[in-house]
Amino acid sequence: MKTELSTRLGVEHAIFGFTPFPAVAAAITRAGGFGVLGAVRYAAGEDLARDLDWMQEHTDGKPYGLDVVMPAKKVEGVSEADIEAMIPQEHRAFVQETLAKHGVPELAEGEASGWRITGWLEQVARSQLDVAFDYPVKLLANALGSPPADVVARAHDRGILVAALAGSARHARHHQDAGLDIVVAQGYEAGGHTGEIASMVLTPEVVEAVDPLPVLAAGGIGSGEQIAAGLALGAQGVWLGSIWLTTEEAELHSAALTEKLLAAGSGDTVRSRALTGKPARQLRTAWTDAWDDPQGPGTLPMPLQGLLVAEAVSRIQKYEVEPLLGTPVGQIVGRMNSTRSVQAVFDDLTRGFERAIDRVNRIAGRD
Amino acid sequence: MKTELSTRLGVEHAIFGFTPFPAVAAAITRAGGFGVLGAVRYAAGEDLARDLDWMQEHTDGKPYGLDVVMPAKKVEGVSEADIEAMIPQEHRAFVQETLAKHGVPELAEGEASGWRITGWLEQVARSQLDVAFDYPVKLLANALGSPPADVVARAHDRGILVAALAGSARHARHHQDAGLDIVVAQGYEAGGHTGEIASMVLTPEVVEAVDPLPVLAAGGIGSGEQIAAGLALGAQGVWLGSIWLTTEEAELHSAALTEKLLAAGSGDTVRSRALTGKPARQLRTAWTDAWDDPQGPGTLPMPLQGLLVAEAVSRIQKYEVEPLLGTPVGQIVGRMNSTRSVQAVFDDLTRGFERAIDRVNRIAGRD
């Protein structure tokens, strides 16, 4: 599965795998794809350095990338404490009420909140980049808009390609104008932050909008048939995130959450602002229902909502409080029905791709 | 572009075109596709008979189908007047207020409401079928659930294949259990009544759910590349509706509406209950905004909403009141940017399909 972009990056298959877990990212790269490690959960540079060291040792010299979440709009001189202070009391009370209603225990005294969203903050993202630029990362992706010009320049100086997610042709053109190298067209059905346009429509629209820039199709892709579809739509590769969440290498640290993912159907996700303040697709839970309820206080804008709910999400995850337990995931969750190794998933993708090509060739009378 | 289903129906290309306009349906059939005439706008059997006579004369003996809107739930012995009586006064007042706010003129005295939704009513759909069964229709499609068992039996007695739209694998299995022959997997991005699951995820899910029943991919398809994607996902054909709305043969009878469609981007549609009471994708307008506004009275369930707004929609269309003027259409509206003949659109589809096959074969190393 070779495109101009996969050849340029030196990978066997034009399959890009986004994941917050180093073991998954490394396994994707070893399987012949391009693993992209999500950095948002790393609050401290040393944690990221430790995991990038590990990646270096476990990728056999093959290429991998890093995904940061750097908001497009820069907020100068604002600390985490300043932002915390902007959160209304009503919303804090609603968090506690919702947790109490479901009997979610407190964290032990002094126990740190495990789920972090501090990577949303520019200063944190920048400290992550300072670390990352010491490693032979081949691709830097940004989930929220184009990275600042100086970051793009630093990446390019090091021969690192820069990508960003886009939910519309307008966003994609903005990335092109900002000098980016790759656009990830993130369809409505995708997990995490998404727009309203589904992949079937968005992919070719973005391809046309930024031609000749390479585009990766993201959203709704978890089989080789879907990869073939994404490539038929003009993408130079596909970007898969959700499908790795139930692999053996994923470190969800919650059997209950894994069970929920394995049991969920494609209709069990919702696009909600509950987690970050921007619409992000995730499992629909009593938690998302509470925030999406017109009778409730509603969500706060990013980054307030993320800071507001961080400790609560940690508690829900630690104590595995089933009705509230969720995670960002796409509609593809409906076909995540067994726990397999990354290699097994990858083999399934490449075999399914070949089957799909056979199929369309038969239909086109080319067999 | 041949599949088992297209061969069975005797068409050259597995492209199914749904349209309310006989001239469009006939042109799709003549071009080598399968034209499907939407019957919902026919209140009287004689009007449908006249247009089916015309179809017979203009399809060169090639096959075509009919699409009715027969609600799955039968309401016995209820007349249109009975249903009218269930509409609250508050909602009637809201219609008049919204029309007045935008200065929509009244219809002339005695002038009939041109936009009809009476085809939603079972007795009307049944009278349409009584007419249709006298013609060599090859496919009967139902937009709202499985048709009643006696209708399926009557169709099968005449060698007519029966199809129904499905927005989920569960709906699709229901159609299979009801003895239907084809499922149209209608993705989130589609125009008209849609569910929440996007085509990229829905198509393969439905294919797997009803195997070996043939599935048509619908939603987001308006180019040959998108056709290739739909077929790669396992469909035996594609079902296109929106793309024909701006063809030369389409009888929208409103230059302003055609202009709106040509100008709209993929983000200019909304899934709203404003038109029928069930979520249907359409152009976003001041009309849909009014009904979707949490401050307003909200929409009524089908069929009440459709009856409530029928005359208003006729007035908006007749007087082309721009801010309110809309139509069901999918996200593909973003690429409907010029008025061309059905044949030109069709040629574009088949050429784009061949290009997409070339492309994926190059990526797969099969060129």
Boltz contact constraints between the chains, C-beta under 6 A:
constraints:
  - contact:
      token1: [A, 1]
      token2: [B, 363]
      max_distance: 6.0
  - contact:
      token1: [A, 3]
      token2: [B, 363]
      max_distance: 6.0
  - contact:
      token1: [A, 188]
      token2: [B, 198]
      max_distance: 6.0
  - contact:
      token1: [A, 189]
      token2: [B, 198]
      max_distance: 6.0
  - contact:
      token1: [A, 189]
      token2: [B, 200]
      max_distance: 6.0
  - contact:
      token1: [A, 189]
      token2: [B, 201]
      max_distance: 6.0
  - contact:
      token1: [A, 197]
      token2: [B, 266]
      max_distance: 6.0
  - contact:
      token1: [A, 197]
      token2: [B, 331]
      max_distance: 6.0
  - contact:
      token1: [A, 198]
      token2: [B, 188]
      max_distance: 6.0
  - contact:
      token1: [A, 198]
      token2: [B, 189]
      max_distance: 6.0
  - contact:
      token1: [A, 198]
      token2: [B, 198]
      max_distance: 6.0
  - contact:
      token1: [A, 198]
      token2: [B, 220]
      max_distance: 6.0
  - contact:
      token1: [A, 199]
      token2: [B, 200]
      max_distance: 6.0
  - contact:
      token1: [A, 200]
      token2: [B, 189]
      max_distance: 6.0
  - contact:
      token1: [A, 200]
      token2: [B, 199]
      max_distance: 6.0
  - contact:
      token1: [A, 200]
      token2: [B, 200]
      max_distance: 6.0
  - contact:
      token1: [A, 200]
      token2: [B, 220]
      max_distance: 6.0
  - contact:
      token1: [A, 200]
      token2: [B, 226]
      max_distance: 6.0
  - contact:
      token1: [A, 201]
      token2: [B, 189]
      max_distance: 6.0
  - contact:
      token1: [A, 201]
      token2: [B, 220]
      max_distance: 6.0
  - contact:
      token1: [A, 201]
      token2: [B, 266]
      max_distance: 6.0
  - contact:
      token1: [A, 201]
      token2: [B, 331]
      max_distance: 6.0
  - contact:
      token1: [A, 201]
      token2: [B, 332]
      max_distance: 6.0
  - contact:
      token1: [A, 204]
      token2: [B, 225]
      max_distance: 6.0
  - contact:
      token1: [A, 205]
      token2: [B, 266]
      max_distance: 6.0
  - contact:
      token1: [A, 220]
      token2: [B, 198]
      max_distance: 6.0
  - contact:
      token1: [A, 220]
      token2: [B, 200]
      max_distance: 6.0
  - contact:
      token1: [A, 220]
      token2: [B, 201]
      max_distance: 6.0
  - contact:
      token1: [A, 225]
      token2: [B, 204]
      max_distance: 6.0
  - contact:
      token1: [A, 225]
      token2: [B, 232]
      max_distance: 6.0
  - contact:
      token1: [A, 225]
      token2: [B, 233]
      max_distance: 6.0
  - contact:
      token1: [A, 226]
      token2: [B, 200]
      max_distance: 6.0
  - contact:
      token1: [A, 228]
      token2: [B, 232]
      max_distance: 6.0
  - contact:
      token1: [A, 228]
      token2: [B, 360]
      max_distance: 6.0
  - contact:
      token1: [A, 229]
      token2: [B, 229]
      max_distance: 6.0
  - contact:
      token1: [A, 229]
      token2: [B, 232]
      max_distance: 6.0
  - contact:
      token1: [A, 229]
      token2: [B, 233]
      max_distance: 6.0
  - contact:
      token1: [A, 231]
      token2: [B, 360]
      max_distance: 6.0
  - contact:
      token1: [A, 231]
      token2: [B, 363]
      max_distance: 6.0
  - contact:
      token1: [A, 232]
      token2: [B, 225]
      max_distance: 6.0
  - contact:
      token1: [A, 232]
      token2: [B, 228]
      max_distance: 6.0
  - contact:
      token1: [A, 232]
      token2: [B, 229]
      max_distance: 6.0
  - contact:
      token1: [A, 232]
      token2: [B, 232]
      max_distance: 6.0
  - contact:
      token1: [A, 232]
      token2: [B, 356]
      max_distance: 6.0
  - contact:
      token1: [A, 232]
      token2: [B, 360]
      max_distance: 6.0
  - contact:
      token1: [A, 233]
      token2: [B, 225]
      max_distance: 6.0
  - contact:
      token1: [A, 233]
      token2: [B, 229]
      max_distance: 6.0
  - contact:
      token1: [A, 266]
      token2: [B, 197]
      max_distance: 6.0
  - contact:
      token1: [A, 266]
      token2: [B, 201]
      max_distance: 6.0
  - contact:
      token1: [A, 266]
      token2: [B, 205]
      max_distance: 6.0
  - contact:
      token1: [A, 331]
      token2: [B, 197]
      max_distance: 6.0
  - contact:
      token1: [A, 331]
      token2: [B, 201]
      max_distance: 6.0
  - contact:
      token1: [A, 332]
      token2: [B, 201]
      max_distance: 6.0
  - contact:
      token1: [A, 356]
      token2: [B, 232]
      max_distance: 6.0
  - contact:
      token1: [A, 357]
      token2: [B, 360]
      max_distance: 6.0
  - contact:
      token1: [A, 357]
      token2: [B, 364]
      max_distance: 6.0
  - contact:
      token1: [A, 360]
      token2: [B, 228]
      max_distance: 6.0
  - contact:
      token1: [A, 360]
      token2: [B, 231]
      max_distance: 6.0
  - contact:
      token1: [A, 360]
      token2: [B, 232]
      max_distance: 6.0
  - contact:
      token1: [A, 360]
      token2: [B, 357]
      max_distance: 6.0
  - contact:
      token1: [A, 363]
      token2: [B, 1]
      max_distance: 6.0
  - contact:
      token1: [A, 363]
      token2: [B, 3]
      max_distance: 6.0
  - contact:
      token1: [A, 363]
      token2: [B, 231]
      max_distance: 6.0
  - contact:
      token1: [A, 364]
      token2: [B, 357]
      max_distance: 6.0
